[in-house]
Amino acid sequence: MRGTKFSIVGKDKNQIEISFSRKWHHSAWNSTVPLNVDKRYILRRGSAGFYTYTILERPEGWPDFEMDQVRIVLKPDSEMFHFMAISDKIQRVMPTAEDRKLGRQLAYSEAVLLTHPGNPALKGEVDDKYEYSIENRDDKVHGWMSKKLGVGIWVISPSDEYVAGGPLKQDLTSHVGPILLSMFTSTHYTGKDLNTRYRDGKPWRKVYGPVFVYLNSVSGRPRRSYRKLWRDAKSHMKKEVRKWPYGFLQSEHFPCADQRGSVAGQLLVGDKYVNQTLMTANNAYVGLAAPGKAGSWQTDAKGYQFWTRANEEGYFLIKNVRPGNYNLYAFVPGIIGDYKFEANITIKPGSETDLGAIVYHPPRNGPTLWEIGVPDRTASEFFIPDPKPFLTNKLYTHILFRQYGLWDRYTELYPHHDLVYRIGNSKCHQDWFFAHVPRKTGNKTYTAATWQIVFKLRKPSFAGNYTLHLALASAHASELQVRFNDKSVKKPHFSTGLIGKDNAVARHGIHGLYRLYSIPVPRRLLRRGSNRIYLTQSRSNDAFRGIMYDYVRFEGPRELLVDREG
């Protein structure tokens, strides 16, 4: 996205904004993507750094194409910057690009075992850029520091309204190089479902950013410089967040605060099998995104998204929303499924929309007979094994799922038979492996793994169908087949078909895209006494094809009295 034209957009004694732009022409179809690009940089008096954003647009009638990533890449001096910080707990002295070249490549090119690092303390560790991923909701500031110079360079993202995929989307931050990133959209942890697809000549425009590239410095004892630089970067990040949306941009396509609107309301949850009265959606995620189906915000790359967290009573306020047409979406920790408000919401400059009390009725067909896990859209509550001692990253003793090679531990832990989970006896944090991956049978060969859930029914009811809810936190090139009490039946009673490309298993992510399947279970498939559900991940071409479960729930028929023992 190189600029071919330079211009000064605006300047005075306190600020200058410059543009590097490029207009696309059909004659350049074979060499450049069909986008008009306008990259902006802003310098402000007294500001230790610069603001940058880009405007991408396509007039009507332009040719189709797809775009995987939009990002800013910064490359600090490799001789000076060696310490990286992403959060209070994720920060460390990093290996170098040369260390990676001298190391041993592991199962894929991004993962390298450091065998001859310049810093002996790093020997025997694994380096992989995906180990340093973070969710959009938490990515406000990250960067690199130089002890030698006593300086830091940081990317501060005061808003994620322009970032694709919603608050839980994971993406890269910083990695060996040193490389400093601001990711706007990518297919990491989602696959091609989050590709930006331009079709049918429809016009489009989006403003990515601004982000602030902040520079700071400290004096005094170098040994403490990292801590001081990080604290200062966090403090400045909070100042930038308070200033959002900025009022000093020269682009007509970026609305300032008085040109935006807000949406407020109270989200309640109605589930009579849990509580006869409406429940407050405590700490729910509530957001505005492009119109679509419930949950479609996960794969929206073209539009803007605006998210907030409801309070304990379910009240929410979404501020500083750009004018446009939206749907209101929500999901609630501890509750399955996705909510969508029934009507479109139009935001106009200065508008204040109050929706009052709105109710989410989550998927429910009958009383809960048993459940496995917690509906939080991740597999974090399940058993995550320790990494192999010679394949570790010492940074992640507190976040085990970021360690390399955990998928291979499944065959080691279940060498002779696949996982069997017994309702009433097994515990999810001990007995349910975090990823349903193939069983290793030899040198780079694998076979499908079939897990079993064993439970008892005193007497199956004739009142109607039972229901099995399977909430998936991740899927990569997988097919989940479900069979009830007959493992040998050729055609499964239910199959997802081939789903997913999020690669969360290989990329140390505890979740990718969320999927929910509600499967009717006829009474004829069940037995009095012991029953078994067979879960087969049937695709086993390589180690990384797998599923992560979020939550499993088995419900009785709607009219069935709850029998906690069966």
Secondary structure, 3 states (H helix, E strand, C coil): CCCCEEEEEEEECCEEEEEEEECCCHHHCCCCCCCEEEEEEEEECCCCEEEEEEEEEECCCCCCEEECCEEEEECCCCCCCCEEECCCCCEEECCCHHHHHHCEECCCCCCEECCCCCCHHHCCEEECHHHHCEEHHHCCEEEEEECCCCEEEEEECCCCCCCCCCCCCEECCEECCCEEEEEEECCCCCHHHHCEEECCCCCEEEEEEEEEEEEEECCCCHHHHHHHHHHHHHHHHHHHHHHCCCCCCCCCCCCCHHHCEEEEEEEEECCCCCCCCCEECCCCEEEEECCCCCCHHHHCCCCCCEEEECCCCCEEEEEEECCEEEEEEEECCCCCCCEECCCCEEECCCCEEEEEEEEECCCCCCCEEEEEECCCCCCCCCECCCCCCCCECHHHCCCHHHCCCHHHHHHHHCCCCCCEEECCCCCHHHHCECCECCEEEECCEEECEEEEEEEEECCCCCCCCEEEEEEEEEEEEECEEEEECCCCCCCCCEECCCEEECCCCCCCCCCCCCEEEEEEECHHHCCCEEEEEEEEECCCCCCCCEEEEEEEEEECCCCCCCCCCC
